[in-house]
Amino acid sequence: MSNFFQVFMRLVAITGFTFIFILVSIWLEPSKMHKHRKVSTAFLKYTYLIYLVSFLGFIYFLLFTKIELHDYFDIFNYSLFVLSALIPTITILIRRKFHLGRTFYNLVIGFLNLGILIFILHFFYKLFISD
């Protein structure tokens, strides 16, 4: 019976994460580009979507892992993990507030998303693959 519950919880998690990703994709409208800032807007939107897929995948593996997470999540790693969850989402939400220098903002935040993506992939490797 516990195997059924575990499979059910995994399906609920996958469904929820897929629903979140679809909602974000609809809200961002990645195919709709700005007339003057096509490249920087596309770069920002697609790096955020790639970040979101990797972040949700990392959360999924954290939910259903059997390793002791307190060995890996000290205060520094936990703080970085929380910041990596909040910063890209906040920056994508406030991007329309910037009118002057939006191209520069889009590029800086896109590279920030790539940096956070590298951090998540490194942490994923450290947790699940290196052991």
Wavefront OBJ file of the C-alpha trace (Angstrom):
o trace
v 0.000 0.000 0.000
v 2.862 2.405 0.729
v 4.209 1.840 -2.798
v 0.889 3.071 -4.213
v 1.051 6.181 -2.018
v 4.620 6.905 -3.098
v 3.732 6.555 -6.787
v 0.651 8.721 -6.250
v 2.704 11.457 -4.542
v 5.251 11.409 -7.369
v 2.467 11.780 -9.925
v 0.960 14.660 -7.948
v 4.372 16.370 -7.805
v 5.013 15.905 -11.525
v 1.520 17.156 -12.363
v 1.903 20.182 -10.095
v 5.327 21.101 -11.467
v 4.102 20.682 -15.039
v 1.111 22.895 -14.261
v 3.402 25.568 -12.766
v 5.657 25.464 -15.828
v 2.713 25.726 -18.238
v 1.268 28.681 -16.320
v 4.599 30.481 -16.335
v 5.042 29.776 -20.050
v 1.614 31.204 -20.802
v 2.256 34.250 -18.633
v 5.711 34.948 -20.128
v 4.625 34.412 -23.726
v 8.105 33.385 -24.910
v 7.121 33.616 -28.574
v 6.005 37.251 -28.188
v 9.052 39.465 -28.582
v 9.552 43.182 -28.140
v 9.949 45.144 -31.386
v 13.240 46.767 -30.475
v 14.716 44.294 -27.972
v 14.115 40.915 -29.618
v 17.382 39.227 -28.684
v 17.612 40.418 -25.090
v 13.941 39.674 -24.403
v 14.219 36.183 -25.882
v 17.440 35.578 -23.921
v 15.791 36.614 -20.644
v 12.612 34.597 -21.181
v 14.302 31.408 -22.339
v 16.982 31.467 -19.656
v 14.243 31.872 -17.063
v 12.280 28.932 -18.484
v 15.417 26.762 -18.558
v 16.178 27.821 -14.983
v 12.608 26.967 -13.940
v 12.775 23.469 -15.441
v 16.057 22.733 -13.687
v 14.848 24.222 -10.384
v 11.598 22.236 -10.420
v 13.517 19.085 -11.336
v 15.913 19.690 -8.458
v 12.998 20.184 -6.044
v 11.428 16.960 -7.334
v 14.604 15.003 -6.627
v 14.920 16.636 -3.205
v 11.377 15.590 -2.315
v 11.933 11.928 -3.083
v 15.546 11.335 -2.137
v 16.683 8.921 0.501
v 19.918 10.712 1.402
v 20.269 12.817 4.523
v 19.865 16.406 3.345
v 21.039 17.991 6.598
v 24.542 16.815 5.704
v 24.485 19.003 2.588
v 22.258 21.912 3.601
v 24.339 23.963 5.989
v 23.326 27.595 6.543
v 25.379 28.841 3.582
v 23.999 26.327 1.064
v 20.484 26.807 2.379
v 20.781 30.581 2.010
v 22.084 30.227 -1.543
v 19.281 27.804 -2.361
v 16.608 30.197 -1.070
v 18.178 33.070 -2.986
v 18.305 30.944 -6.128
v 14.584 30.355 -5.731
v 13.664 33.995 -5.176
v 15.996 36.143 -7.283
v 15.077 34.931 -10.812
v 11.365 35.029 -10.053
v 11.492 38.512 -8.567
v 13.609 39.842 -11.433
v 11.275 38.417 -14.072
v 8.300 39.992 -12.286
v 9.812 43.487 -12.085
v 11.315 43.573 -15.585
v 8.518 45.759 -16.970
v 9.249 48.485 -14.415
v 12.530 49.265 -16.200
v 12.128 51.504 -19.220
v 15.592 52.976 -19.627
v 18.287 50.391 -20.032
v 15.917 47.451 -20.400
v 18.226 45.720 -22.897
v 21.061 45.871 -20.363
v 18.683 44.667 -17.609
v 17.499 41.747 -19.745
v 21.060 40.669 -20.515
v 22.307 41.002 -16.928
v 19.351 39.087 -15.505
v 19.634 36.458 -18.255
v 23.273 35.855 -17.312
v 22.260 35.827 -13.639
v 19.715 33.119 -14.482
v 22.478 31.143 -16.208
v 24.714 31.540 -13.152
v 21.969 30.292 -10.857
v 21.334 27.426 -13.266
v 25.000 26.447 -13.008
v 24.769 26.605 -9.191
v 21.694 24.341 -9.192
v 23.307 21.853 -11.567
v 26.500 21.844 -9.475
v 24.519 21.288 -6.282
v 22.502 18.546 -8.013
v 25.729 16.868 -9.063
v 27.134 17.162 -5.553
v 24.011 15.648 -3.988
v 23.005 12.873 -6.340
v 25.790 11.916 -8.693
v 29.045 12.230 -6.753
v 27.967 9.908 -3.925
l 1 2 3 4 5 6 7 8 9 10 11 12 13 14 15 16 17 18 19 20 21 22 23 24 25 26 27 28 29 30 31 32 33 34 35 36 37 38 39 40 41 42 43 44 45 46 47 48 49 50 51 52 53 54 55 56 57 58 59 60 61 62 63 64 65 66 67 68 69 70 71 72 73 74 75 76 77 78 79 80 81 82 83 84 85 86 87 88 89 90 91 92 93 94 95 96 97 98 99 100 101 102 103 104 105 106 107 108 109 110 111 112 113 114 115 116 117 118 119 120 121 122 123 124 125 126 127 128 129 130 131
